[in-house]
Amino acid sequence: MSNQKKRNFQIEAFKHRVVVDPKYADKTWKILEHAIHEIYNHNASGLSFEELYRNAYNMVLHKFGEKLYSGLVSTMTSHLKEISKSIEAAQGDSFLEELNRKWNDHNKALQMIRDILMYMDRTYIPSTHKTPVHELGLNLWRDNIIHSSKIQTRLLNTLLELVHRERTGEVIDRGLMRNIIKMLMDLGSLVYQEDFEKPFLEVSAEFYKVESQEFIECCDCGEYLKKAEKRLNEEIERVTHYLDAKSEVKITNVVEKEMIANHMLSLVHMENSGLVNMLLDDKYEDLGRMYNLFRRVPNGLLTIREVMTSHLRETGKQLVTDPERLKDPVEFVQRLLDEKDKYDSIISLAFSNDKTFQNALNSSFEYFINLNARSPEFISLFVDDKLRKGLKGVSEEDVEVILDKVMMLFRYLQEKDVFEKYYKQHLAKRLLSGKTVSDDAERSLIVKLKTECGYQFTSKLEGMFTDMKTSQDTMQGFYASHPELGDGPTLVVQVLTTGSWPTQPNVTCNLPAEMSALCEKFRSYYLGTHTGRRLSWQTNMGTADVKATFGKGQKHELNVSTFQMCVLMLFNNADRLSYKEIEQATEIPASDLKRCLQSMACVKGKNVLRKEPMSKDIGEEDAFFVNDKFTSKFYKVKIGTVVAQKESEPEKQETRQREEDRKPQIEAAIVRIMKSRRVLDHNNIIAEVTKQLQSRFLANPRRLRNVLSLLLNEISWRGIPLTENCTVILLEGIA
Amino acid sequence: MKIAKDRVRFNVGGRIFETTSTTLANAGRNSFFGAFFDDNWALKQPINDLNPNSEFYIDRNPDCFGILLDLLRTGDLHIPPHVPERLLHREASFYGLLDHVRSAKWGPFDANRLRYSRSVTGRAPGDGTAIRAGPDGGCCVAHGSMVRVYDWMMEEHPPINLDYQRVNDIAWVDSENVILSACERLGRGDGGMGLFSKSTGELRYKFQVCHENRVKSYTAGALSTSSDYRIFSSCKGRSNEYGIGVWDQITGKQIDFFYESPGWSLGDADKLQWLNGRNCLLVATLFPRKDNCYISLVDFREKRMVFWSDIGASMTVDEKRVRDAIAMEDCNAICVVNEYEELGFMDLRMSGGSVRWSSRSRLMKGKMPDEPCYPKLALHEGQLFSSMDDSISVFCGPDWVLTSRLRQSYGGSICDFSIGGDRLFALHSEENVFDIWETPPPPIL
C-alpha cells in the first residue's frame, strides 16, 4: 500500500498529437511530379484535374507548401535543362524555330501547372513572399534557356544576323522574329534590353557608320538625304513589325546620329549640291527632306538656318551694294521682292512654315536692306513708279498684293522717316502733275502706312489729298464767279496747305502779263472767299500747255513747265533774244533758267529753240531763236526739264539735316515718357525712347543722350546721379 | 428532348449537383472551375453528350458547394444557420471563390444605408488608441503597445508590435502591409516606425530618421500616406528631429524632413492628412496636447507652410476648443469640431482666417458623459462623419445637413472610427469592442 502511496504522479506531455502520415507528403508529391512530367511530355490526357488540384491543396493545407514549391522548382528546372539540350542540338535555321516551338510548349505547360497549383499560388506564395508560379516559370526559362552559355550568344547572333540580312535586302521570316522578340519581352523588359536591344543598337550604329561613310563619298546631298530617309523609315517599319515599340526612339536616334548628325556639316556644305545650291535652284523636295531629317537631330535646324541666313545676307548685301543696281531703283526693289518671294515659298513649301525660319528671313532682310542708305528712297521710287504707270490694267487684288509686298519691305526699314520724306515728295509730284493712276491704290497704301505707323505718320499725306479735292472745288467756284474768262488762257491753281507738302525753295519769276493778270484775279477771288490766308505762288512747280506755230506752219501743243512757258512767251514779240535779255525779262534764277533753256534748245527732238553758238551748255553770251525747222510726229509735245546736276550738297549734310528733323520727335518722346513715368533711370529712358521711336526710325543712342542732356538743361527736371552710368530722372511739374 | 449542351453533373461528397458550365464560368478563369473547363483540361474529361450519366467527382462538402453554386447562379450569398461561416470560407478558398463571397456579403459603401453587422470583442478592456479600416474590408486596432489585425472575415492574425512600445498610430499601405508608429525607448533605438505583414505579423522594414547623416532614434506620431507612394509621419527626436518625416514607400528611404518652425509643434501633431490636389500636407496639433489648436498646410516642394491657422488663443476661455480637423479639398475648406460636436469651417485659401461655426445647436451642452471621448472627424466620398459619445453622425454637403446617425449602445463612447473596404469600424472606449457597419447588398428589384 505504502508503495502505492509513494508512487509519483508524473504529468506527461500529450502524446497523441495528430501527425500526418510522414509518407503522405512524399506520396502526394510523387503524384504531382508525375503529372508535371506528363504535361511536359504532351501526355496530359490521362490526368484528372480534380485529383491533382485536391492533392496540391492538401499539401498546402497540411503545411507542406515549402516541399511543394521547392519540388516544383527542381522538376521544372530539370525539364528546362532537357529542353535546352534539344534547342542546342537544332541545326542552322531550325534553331529559332525549335526555340519558338519549345517556348510555346513551355507556356502551355506552365499554364497547366499553375492551374493545378492555383491554391498554392493564392495562399502560400503571398504569405511567404515567394515568386508566383507563372513568374517563376518565366524566370526559370530565362535562366536555363536564354542565359545558358550555349544559347545566349547563338540567339543574339542569329537575331542580329537576320536583321542584317533584312537590311541588305533579303526577306526574312518576320513572324518568327516577332515571336522570339516577344518572348524576350515577356521575360521582362530587362531581358529584352540586355539580351537584344543593347547589342542591336551597337551593331546598328556600326552598320550605319560604315554605310553613311560610303554614301557620303559617292552621293550628292539630295541623293544622300533620300537614302537616309529611306533607312530611317525602314527602321521605324522594323520596330512596328517585330520590335518593342519603345525601341523606336532608340533605333531612330542611332540612325539620326550616324547618318545625319555626324555628317551634318559635310552635307550642308557639299560642293555643287549642298544647301546653298538647293536654295539657288529652288529644290523644294530636297529642302523639305533636309528640313525633316535635320529637325530630328540636335542643332540640325540651327545649322540649316545659319547657312541659309548667311547665304541670304551675302546675296542680299551684294544686291543692295551693287552699283549697277543703284541705277534703276525700280529694278532694285523688284529684285528685293523677287528674293523675298523666293524664300517665302521655300519656307512654306519645304520648311513647313517654320516660325524660326521666317524670323531668320526677316532679320536677314532687315540686315541688308538697311545696308544701303538709299533703300527708303528706292522703295518710295518703286511705289511711285507703280502708281504712275505700273498699275494700269492690273486688277484690284493684284494691286493689293503689290502694295502688301511693298509694305513688307517698308517694315524692314529702320529709317522709316526717310521713307516718309521721299514718299511725301513723290506723292506731291504725282498729285500735282495728275500722274497718279489710281486714287484707290494711293489711299489703300496710306491706310496700310497708317496701320503700320499710326495716325501721325500719314496725317500730312492725307492733308495732301484733301488739298487736291478742295482745289478742284475752288477752281470751279472761281470760273463760275468769272464767266468773262471763257476766252484767253486757262488758269488751274492748286492751293497747297503749308506744312502738308514737301517744302520747296520758293523761286519766283515774272509771269507774262496776261497770266499775271489772271493770277491777280484768282488771288482776290480766293482771299475774298477765305479770310486770314496768305497765298504765294510756286511758279517753279507749275506746268503749262502752249500752242505754237513754227516756220512752215506746223502747229504743236507744247507741254512745258511754267518757267519754260515764260521764256517761250517772250518769243511772241521777238525773233532773237540773248541770254541776258531773257534773264532780265523773266527774273528766273540762273541755274533754273539754264536748265530750262537747255531743255528747249539742246535736247534732240524737243529743240523748239535754236541757240547760237551751237553747244551742249548754256553760256551767258548765247543768243536764242525760235527753231523754225522744229518737227515732231506728235501734235502734243512734252518738253521735260533737264534734271539738275547731281545734288551738289554732300550726303553728310543730308544726314545732319535728318538728325535735326528728328530732334523734335525725340524730345516729344522723352517728355511723353517722363510725363507718365515720373521717375526713370538713365538707361531705361533711353530704352523706352528707342522703343517708342522704332516705328519711325532707329534712334542713335549717342544722339538720344545728347538730346536728353539738352532737355535736362532746358526744363525743370532733376537728374540725380546714382552711379557713374545711372541717373535717375525726376520730372517736376511740367505742364 | 434535347439536353442543354453545357450541362454538367457533379458528385460532391456523395451528393449529385447538376448545373451548366456557363454558370460555373461566372467563377472566372482564376478559379477551380475556370481551370476545370479550360481547353487544356476539359478535353480530357468525359463528354456529357455521349454519356449523360457521367459525373465529375469532387471530394468536398456538399452543403457549402450548394451555397457557392447558388452564389454563382444568383450573385447572392445565403448562408443557412447550420453552416458555420468559417467552413464556408474554407470551401470558398478551395474553389478560389473567396473574392466572390466577399463582394456578395456587403455592397458598395453608402453612408445613409449602413446597417450594423456585428461587434468584435477585444482581449483587454478599455482605452483602445486607434482603429483603421484596411482596403479589403479588414481592420487593425491599436491598443497600448499591440496592434491586433483582422482580415475581412474577422479572422484574427498574429498581433504586431514594435519592441512593445506604445503605439501612436497605424496606417494601411496596401491590403497586405501595415505601418505602425510608436514611442521611442531612450537609448535603445527602439520604437519609431515599422512596416508589418498583415498575414504573418512579421516586421518587414524599420524606417529611420537621419539628422546630419546620423541615424537617430525617434518617436513617431500621426501617420499619413499619399497616392504617389510617400509616407509622412510627425517625428520627435531628442536633438533637432522635430517635424515631419517623409519616406518613400517603395525603397523605404527617408526622402525629406520638414523641420518645424518654432511654436508650431509639428512633431507633436495629432493628425496628418495628405491633400492630393494641393500637393501639400495638413498638419493639426490639437488640445489637449497643446492649449491652442495649430493647423497648417505644409508644401514640401517649397519647404514652407502655405496655410496656417492657430485657433484658440482667444478661445481657450469659451468652450469652443477644436478637437479634430479635416481638410475638404473639394470645398476648399477645413472642417473642425469641438467637444460639443459643433462643426466649424475655415477657408483653405486664406491663412489665419477665423472659424465659422455652424449654427446647429445641440442638446448635448452641459450633458457630458462620465468618461468623455473627444469627437473625431472623417470624410468619405463627399460625406462628413463625426463621432460623439456613442454615436456617429453623417452629414451631407454642401450645407452639411445631418442625414444619418449610427448608434450601437454596447461598449460606451466611441473613441475612434474608420472607413475603408466599404465598411465602417467604430471602436468603443469602455469595453474594447468594435462595431462593423456595412451597406447591405442592393435589393433584388
Interface residues (C-beta under 8 A of the other chain):
Chain A: A44 S45 G46 L47 S48 F49 E50 Y53 R54 Y57 K108 Q111 M112 D115 I116 M118 Y119 R122 T123 P126 S127 H129
Chain B: N30 S31 F32 A35 F36 D38 N40 W41 L43 K44 Q45 F56 Y57 I58 D59 S93 F94 G96 E176 S197 S199 T200
